[in-house]
Amino acid sequence: MLCGFAAVATTSVLSGCGVSAFSNVASSSAKPASNPQPLPTGAITAGSMTIAATTAGSFSKDFVGLAYEKQTLHLPLFTAANSDLIGLFGRLGQSLLRIGGNSVDENVWTPNGTGQTPGQIVPSDVDALAAFLKATGWTCIYGINLGGSATGATTPALAAAEVAYVTQALGSSLVGIEIGNECENYRDAGSFYQFNWTVEMFETLWTEYRDAIVAQTPNAPLAGPAAGSNVAGWTIPWGESVTKSQFSLLTQHYYRGPGDVATATIENLISTDTALTSELALLKDGAESIGVPFRIAECNSYWDGGAANVSNTYASSLWAIDMVFQCALGGVTGVNFQGGDHSHYTPIEDNFGPIIGPRPIFYGLVMAAMAGEGTLLSSELNAGSLNVTGYAVQNTAGSMSLLLVNKDATQTLDLSIALPASDQAMTSATLQQMTQLSTGASSASLSATSGVTIQGGSIAANGAFAPQAAYSLTVTGEQLSCYVPALSAVLIQLT
């Protein structure tokens, strides 16, 4: 089972970090760790992880991205002067920002407008976004109003004019133009084409807008359909109809479910998500048949801003790592986590422009990004009955990163890791740990809304981050071992 939960008997052991109960090679012949991982207290379960040399996916530098509503362009948010947000984006490297959401269809291109005006998108709004992207080194998927076509609020000509300006202003930072947002919902009561809307009608209207756009901007990069659901009945049929000659990236959204129902719980969030696995399989098969890559361009825990006391807790930190790497294993080229203002699920909280600071989920995204770009390797994880996941990345520079996520509330995992055979053996390994501890508490809590750290360091509102020195692990041949404490994630980096 790749990166899965193959069972072993649960045992209680205490072994040193240099040697696990599963290791057959004594560590005395290896150089002792100079800053060893501390010996944990409490219950310990032994487990093993075997990493193969088989490729299981890819992990690009822009894999871990963010997504915001288009209406945020009215705010002093995406500007070159917002140094706090620039610093926080920098913690994720040089990634991809999606400007989209439902407000795509609520804003109209107004070339002579004054800027930062609700209902309008004007050149100065786009210029501010372009300056922000330049300052961060990020790229962008940019959404265009389609729903307004129902009332004549927007037209193919207006869309073409907006894309022409956006293409010129963003330059190489622009990687995709999406026409409309979650268009399968246009048929809903009170929406743009209520009760009179089909995927075939969408295909016709989308092509009309697309033709107007490319007539004015022949090289405009088109993406879509930005659907929120119905992969089999909407996303793939649309892609097959317009064909890869008209667009270059298939985009889909994914949430665990609504945020205002009884099932939107921490326990549900950190449990195995079989619906995600099924959806990724459909997307992968469909995208391959069309001949284009696909991206989860909008996602988070629960929709409508998330679930209170769930989406904003430490549990979301651990869930986010799994979400990122399960998407990578499913063939996705990247994921964009939706956020903005004070919503429960936002990775970065802002006061409609000024930055308040990172939420717990942001720490999980940073941990995932710290794994670095490269090739995902197949692996088998045996952790008994514990809710533990593990992922391996063969980095482009020849190093290797391993991420382990332990969502068990009480059990530390004593993990023995077998590395793949290689002509160039790994000789050095370090470990950094993400955990949570509230003031006065003795252990981590999934329901906590603060106190998350990575290797003892907090991330400031301006992105400043000063973790403590990483722990050193002993590599013996093609084996090493470590602890993955209860309710923690660890990042091992080997060279």
N, C-alpha and C positions, 0 to 999 in steps of 0.2 A: 504493500500500500504506500503510495508516494506521500511523504510528509504527513503520515496518518497516525492512527492510534492502535496499532497492533498490540495486543495485550500480552503482558508478562505478569507473573505472580508478584503481588505487592509484598515487599519485605522492608524491614527496618534495619538500616545499616548506618555505620559511621565510618567513612573512609576518607583519607586525605585527598585534597584536590589534585594531587599529582597522579594518584593511582585510584582507580575505581574498583569496585568489587567485580567488575566485568573484565578488567584488564589482565592479560596473561604476561605482560612485560613489566618487569620491575623498573621503577623510575630512578633508581639509584645510579644508573649509568648515564642519566641525562642531567644537564645543568639545572640545579634547583631553582624554582621560581623566586625572583628577587622581591616581588610584592604579591605574595600569594593571596588568593581569594579567601576571605575569613571562613572559618569553620562554622556552619550554621547551627542553630539550636532548634530543638523541637523534632518532630517526626520527619523521617527521611525515607524516601522510596528510591530503590535502584532502578535504573533504566539504561537503555542503549540506543544509539543512533548510528546507522550505517549509511555512508554517503557513497553513491556510485559516480562513475565518470560519465554517466548518460545524461544528455541534455534534456531538460524538462520545460524549458521556457527561457525568456530573456527579460532583463531588467535594465531599462535605459535610464539615463541621468534625469530625464523629465518624467519618470514614471509616477512619482508622487506629486500630484498637482493640487490646485485649489480651484474652486468655482464660486462665482459671485453673481448676484442679480445684476441685470443691465442697469437698473435704476441707481445702482451705486455710483454710476458715472456722474450723477448730479451732486455727489458729495465731495468734500476735500479729502478723498481716500486714496485713489490711484493717481498720485501726483509725485513729481520728483522731490517735493518738499517734505513728504511724509517719511522721514528717516526711520521712524520706529517700524512702520510696516515694511520698508525696504530691508531693514535688519532682520525681521522675522521671516520674510520670504527667503532671505539668504541662508537661513538655517536649513532649508530644504534643497539648497543648491540652486542650479539654474534649471527651473522646471517650466510647467505650462499652466497658464491661467485661463479659465473659461469665463467669458462674460456672456451670461445667458439668463436662464430662469423664466418664470412666467412673465416678468416685466419686459421681456423682449417684445411681446405683442402689445404692450401698453405705451410704448415710446415711439415717436415718429421722427424721422430725419427732418431737421429744420435748419437748413444751411445758413439762414440769416438770423438765427436765434442768439440770445445773449449768453447762454451757458448755465449749467447747474440749475436747470428749470425742469420740474416734474412734467413728464409727458413729452419732453423733447430731447433729442440728441443732436448736438451741434458740433461744429468743427473744433471748438476749444475743448469740449469734453473729450474728444478723441485724441487731441494733441496732448492733454494731460496724461491720458492712458499710455500713449506712446512714450512719453518721457519717463513714466514709472517703469515700463518694461525695459527701457534702455538702462535705467539705473540698476535694475535687478538682474538683467541678463535673461529674463524669462521670455517665453513666447506666448501666443494667445490664440484661442478659438473665440470668434466674435459672432454673436447672434444678431439676426436681422428680423424685423417685424414682418410676419406673414398673416397673423390673425386679423390685423386691421384691414386686410383686403375685403373682409365681409361688409364693411361699412364705407369703404373708400377712403379710410383714414390714411392708408398707405397704398402704394401702387408699385408695379414692377419698375417704373422709372425712378421713383424715390429710392427704392431698394438699390438699384444700380448706382445711383448717385452716391449713396452712403458707402457702398462697397468700394467705389472708386476712390473716395476720400480716405477711407480706412486703409486700403491697400497702400496708398501713397504715404500716409502718415506712419503706419506701423512698419512698413518695409519688410525686412526679413524676420521680424518678430511675429508676423501673421502666418499661422500655419493652417487655419481653417475658418471658413465662413459657414455658419449654420443658418438655414432659412426656416424660421419658426421655432417653436419649443413645445415638446410633448403634444404634437399636432393630433395624435389619436384622440385627445380629449376635446377637440374643437366641436365634436358632436354632442357634448354634454349639455344638459339644460342650463340656459343662461350663458353659454359660451358662444363663440363666434358663428358657428354653423350648426346650431343646435338641431338635432334630430335629422339633419340632412347633410351627412358627411361620411365619406368612405375613403379607404386607402387609395382607390382609383382616382377620386376627386383630388386628393392631396397630391398624387403623382402628377396630375395635369397642371395644378396650380403651381407646384414647386418647379416644374419644368419651365413654365411661363416666366417665373421670376429668375430662374437660373439663366435662361436664354437672354433676358434683358441685362443681367449682370455681366455675362461673359462677352456680350456685344460691346460693352464699354470697357471691361477689364478682362481681356482674354485669358490671362494667367491667374485669375482669382482662384484660390484653393477652396473647393467646395467640400463640405462635410454634411453628414446627416444620418438619419432623420431626426436626431435628438429626441427619440421616443422615450416615454417613461415606463412603458409596459408593452405587452403583447409582441414579443420578439417574433414568434412564428406567424402571426396573422398580420403584422404591420411592418416591423423593421426589415425583415428579410424580403418579403414581397416587394416593398418599396425599392430596396437596393437592387433586386433583380430586374425591376422595371426600368429604372433610370440607367442602370449598368455603370460599370466602373469608368466608362468614357466621360461621365458627367460629374463624378465626385471621386474623392481620393481617400476618404476616411469615414467608416461607419461608426456612428455614435449612439450610445444607449445610456439610460439612467438606471440606477438600482438603489433601492432602499429596503431595509428589512421589513417595513410595514408602516402603518400609520402611527403617529406618536400619541394619539389620544384614546387608545384602547387599553384594556386590562392586560393584554399580552405583551405590551411594550415595556418589558422588564429587563433588569440587569441579567437575570438568569437566562432569558431568551436571547439576549444580545450575545453572550459569550458561548452559547451552545452552537453545535455544528449546524451550518446553514446549507441544507440540502437544496433549497430553492436557488441559491446562488450558483451552486455547482451545475444544476440543470440549465439555468439560463446561460451560463458561460459556454456550455457545450453546444447549445443551439446557436449562439452567436458565432462561435468558432467555426462550426460547420458551414453556417450561412455565409460568413465573411470569406471563407476559403473558396466557396463555390462562386461567389461574385468576383473574387480576386482583389480584395482590398483589406487593409488592416482594420481593427476595431478598437475602440476606446470606451471605457465607462466614464463619460465626460461629466456626469453629475452623480454623486452618491453621498450617502451618509447613513447613520444608524436608522432613524425613523423620520418619515417625511413630515411636512408642515412645521419645520423648525425643530424637530426632534421631540423627545419625551423628557419632561422635567424629572430631575433626580435620576436620570439614566444616561441620556446623551451627553450630559455635562460632567460625568463622573469618571473616576479612575478606570472603571470597567471599559470605557470607550477607548482608553489608551491601548489596552491589550487587544481589544477587538479590532482596532484600526490596523495593527500590524498583520493580523490574520487576513483582513479584508484585502490589503495591498498584495500580499503574496499568494493568496488563493486566486486573485485575479491574474497575477503574473503566470501562475501555473496553468490557468485556463486560457492562455493565449492572448490576453489583453495587452495593448501597447502602453497603457497608462490609466490612471484613475484620478478623478478630480473631486475632492471633498468639498461639498457645498458649505458656505458659511456666510457670515456678515452680521453686523450689529450685535444684539444681545440674544440671538436665537440660542436655544438650548444646545444645538449641535455644532455651533461655529467653532472651528479650530482656533481662531483669533477673534477675541471680543473687541469691538470698537464702539465708540459713542457717536455713530453716524459720521465717522471721519477720524477723530482722534483715537489713538489706540489705547485700550485698557490693558491688554496683555494676552498671553496664550492660555488656552484652556487645556485640560488634561489630554484630550484627543491629540492635540498638537505634538505632545511628547512622543506619542506612538508613531506619528508620521515622521518625526525627526529620526527616531530609532530606525524606522524602515529605510529612510533615505541614506542613513549612515552606512548601510550595508554596501552601497556603491554599485555602480553599473557593472553588468556582466551577464553571464549565462547561469540560469538556474540549473541545479543538478538534482537528479532523482535521489531520494533518500527514504529510509525506513526508520521510523521512530517507534520504540517500544517503551511505554511508560506506565504499564499496568493500567489501573483504573483512573489515573489522573487525566485531567483535561489539559493536555500539553500538545503544542504544535511546534514543528521545527522546519527550518528552511535553510538552504545552502546556495550561495552565489559564488561561482568562479569568476573573480574579478578580471577585468580586461588587462590589468597590469601584472597578472600572474599570481596575485594574492587570493585569498579566499575569505568569505564572510559567512558566519553561521548565526542565525537568529532563532532563539528558543523562547517560547511564551508559555509560562506556567500559570494557568487560571485556577488552580486548586487553592482553596482557602487556607489549608493547614500543612500540606505536605511539600517539603523541599525535594526536588529531584536530583539525585546523585547520578550524573550522566556520563557514561563511557561512550566516546565517539571514535568510530573507525573511519579514517579518511580514505579517499580513493587512492589507488596506487598511481604513482607519478614518477616521471624521470627526474623531476626536480622536487625533492622532499621539502615539506614545510618544517621549519626548525624553530619558529618563534610564534607565540600566540598570546594575545591580550584579551581581556574580558571587561566589558562595561555593562553596568546593570541599571535598568529602569525599575524604580520602585515607588512606593507612596508611603508617607508617614505624616500623620497629623500631629500637631503639638499635643504632647501629653499621652499619645497613643504608643503602644508597644509593638503593634503590627500593622500591616497594610490593610486598607479597607476598599473594596470595590465601589462602595457608595460615596466615597470621599470626593469632594469637588476641588480640592487643592492639595498641596503637599507632594506633588509628583516631582521626582528628580531623575536625572540620568547621571550615574556615577557621582552622586552627591551634589550635583549642580542644578540649579534652577535656571530657567530661561527668562530673561528680563523682558519688559515691554518693548525694548528696542532691539531685542535679539541677542543681547550680550549673554554669554554662556561660558562658565569657567568650571568644568567638571574636575574632579580629583583625578589623580593618576590612575590609569587603568590597571586592573589586576593582571599579573603575569601568570600564564599557565605553562605547565611542562609538557612539551611534545616529545613523545618517545616513539620513534619510528613513524608509523602511520596511525598512532593512537594518542588521544589526550582525554582528559576528564575534567569535569567542572560541576559546580552546583548551580541549579536553577531554583532559587528560593520560591516559596509560595507567593502567589500574586506578584510575579515579576516577569520581566523579559530581559534576556541577556544577549549581547552582541559579542561574538567571538571573531576576532580578526587574525588570520594566520598569514605568515610570510615565510 
